[in-house]
Amino acid sequence: MDKIQDEIIEEFSVFDDWLDKYDYLIGLSETLPAIVPEHRTEQYLIQGCQSRVWVDARLDGGRVYYAADSDAIITKGIIALLIRVLNGRTPKEILDTELYFIDAIGLSANLSPTRANGLLAMVKQMRLYALAFEAKAESEEQEPKKAE
């Protein structure tokens, strides 16, 4: 199930130096699924990040798909990694996924305290979207079916 996290750990294991890892993160920022310009608003802005980060999510076929943007290039790389791991999973899978790659690649240990808080805020927001989609699906299942 966490083949993607293992791939990320392997990709980062190539680099000995954190400057090289930052360069790699910056490169990953270009893989970020683009958020629609209308969603670069306060409503989609993550609170708790030093830089500005917008995250949006949609449910399609029971799976969650994220889009994001940030005004900070390293933050864009970090959110791109999170999206790579969580995109296309069911809300329950997202809520149950332990994001072990963050510690395994040394990300949390090598971020400034404000960036580390931002990372937690991004993860929290992505899980809140999953929670909302899961709750909405459960309430729709419990609604009585209307007679045609």
N, C-alpha and C positions, 0 to 999 in steps of 0.2 A: 504493500500500500504506500510506503514512503520511499519508493524508488527515486522520486524526484529529489527528496532531501538528500539521499545518499549520493546522487549525481552532483548536487551542489557541493557537498562536502569534498567529493573527489576533485571537482574543478578547483576549489580553493586550496586543496592540499598541494597543488603544483607550486604555489607561491610560498616562499620562506619569509618574505618581508611584507609588513603591513602596507607599505606604500604601493607595492605591486597589487595587493588585494584591493586597495582603494581604487587603483587604476581600472581593475577588473570590474569593480562595482560601477564605476563611471561608465564603462562600456555597456554594462547591463541596462543602464538607464535608458538606452536607445531601444530596448526591447519592450518597454512599458506599453501596455494597451492604452491608447490615448483616451482621455476623458473628453466628452463633448464640451465645447466651450461654454455652453449654458450651465454646466455643472461646476464650473470654476467659481463658485459662489460660497458665501458664508455657510450655507446649509450643508455643503459637502466638505467643508474645511475641518480638519482634525484638530481638536483642542489638545494642547499639551506638547505640541511640536514646536521646536525653535524656528524651523523654517515653515513655510506654508505648504501644506499637503492636502490635496483634495482626493477623496476616494468615493467611488460610486459602485453600486452593485445591482445586478439584475438577476432574476430567477428565470431560467429557461429550461424547460423539460425536467424540472426538479433539481437542477444543478445551478450553482451560483457562479456568476462571471463578474469579475471586477475590472474596473478601469480606474486609472489614477493619474495624478500629475503632481509635481512639486516644483518650487522655484529653486531648490537646492539639488545639485546633480548627484551627490552621494546618497541623499535621501531618495531620489528617484531610483537609484540602483537597489537600495534596500527594499523599497516597496515593490520593485519588479521581482525580487526574489520571493517575497511573500505571496505575490500574485501567482508566480510560477508554481508554488507549492499548493496554494489553496484553490486556484481557478478550476472550474469544472467539477468540483466535488459537491456532494449533497450538503445541505445545511448541517445535518447530523455529523457527517464526516469532518466538516470544518470545525465544529464544536469539540469533536473528540480527538482531533489531531494535535499531538504534542510537537511543537516546532523545535525539535532537538538540534536542527542544523545551525540555529543561531549561536548556541554555545559551542557546538562542534567546530565551527569555522573560526571561532574566537571573536565573533562580531560584537557581542555584548561587552566583552572584556576590553575591546579596543575602540569603543565609542565614548565620546565625552558624556558626562552625566545627562546633559540636556538632550543629546541625540539618543541616548539609551532610553530616556523617558519618552521621546518621540516614537521610538520603535515600539515600545509597549502600547502607546496610544494608537498606533496604526493597527497592531494586532487586535487590540480591544475593539476598535471600530469595525474591523473586518468580521470579527466574531459576532458583534452586535447585529450586523446585517444578516448573518446566518441565523441568529436567534430569532430575529423578526420574521424572516422567511419561514422558519420552522413553525413559529407560533401561528402565523397566518394560515399555513397549510393545515395545521391541526384544527383551527377554528372553522375552516371551510369544510373539513371532514365531518365535523360535529353538527353543522347546520342541517336541519331537516330538508330533505329534497322536496321541492314544490311539485305538486301534481300538474301535469301538462293539460 
